[in-house]
Amino acid sequence: MADPSDLFDLTGRVACVTGASAGLGQRAATVLASAGAKVVGVARREEALEAWAKATGSHAAIVTADLSDRDAIEGTTADIAAPFGAPDILVHAAGINTRETADDVTPAGWDVTMNLNLAAPFFLSQAFAPAMKAKGWGRIVNFASLQTTRAFPAGISYGTSKAGIGQLTRAMAEAWSKDGITANAIGPGFFPTELTGPVFADPERAARNAANTCVGRNGTLSDIDGPLLFLCSDASAYVTGQVLMVDGGYTAK
């Protein structure tokens, strides 16, 4: 029997993580590099990416790009493949929440939300799927949300995009898993990130969210490490088309 720890070893793999300039995206990029992968971090903020790459070392490279610009995705895929070759692992953590109420949603807010949260994960995955098929191995991890299944105030655009991620994940699995590419999603609960800044800025609201979990607390960045590594490695070879909620049991209550 092989050493079980080998199931989580990513030595020799190439990963691409979007949204790597901060929050859960940056945490994901760091975890994958720590497990042996060469990681390309993608985000808009070059300075933050450079700081992450410097701290991570030779296993890290960066691409500065605005993934909400659909016309730029083709060029971005070439930039992603340039440092280490086409990625074996794609983690789609980039996202935006405009927090517009239903009455105040604008076409511009709607479009940027759908382009970044939903279209970019698909079109980047579509671009790199042929290389994964050729190797017979690939891992796609989308980022879902509590709003994949729940409606929150001022979340109609964001929630719609994240509901779409649930179906996109299942459809990707149906399309590509026969070729050795698994597609799954992580659904974070309330973690302290830039995206959830308004939530944690209100101590009473943060406390209510913690009380609504089964474990009695909100998430910390380290809570994402194990689930992410599982879905990006050989450990999850027979798991595909799933949304794994990493929310302390928030959606179980």
ABEGO torsion letter per residue (X at the ends): XBBAAAAABABGBBBBBBGAABEAAAAAAAAAAAAGBBBBBBBABAAAAAAAAAAAEAABBBBBBBAABAAAAAAAAAAAAAAAEBBABBBBABBBBAGBBAAABBAAAAAAAAAAAAAAAAAAAAAAAAAAAAAGBBBBBBBBBAAAABBBBGAAAAAAAAAAAAAAAAAAAAAAAAAGBBBBBBBBBBBBBAAAAAAAABAAAAAAAAAABAAGBBBBAAAAAAAAAAAABAAAAABBGBBBBBAGGAAAX
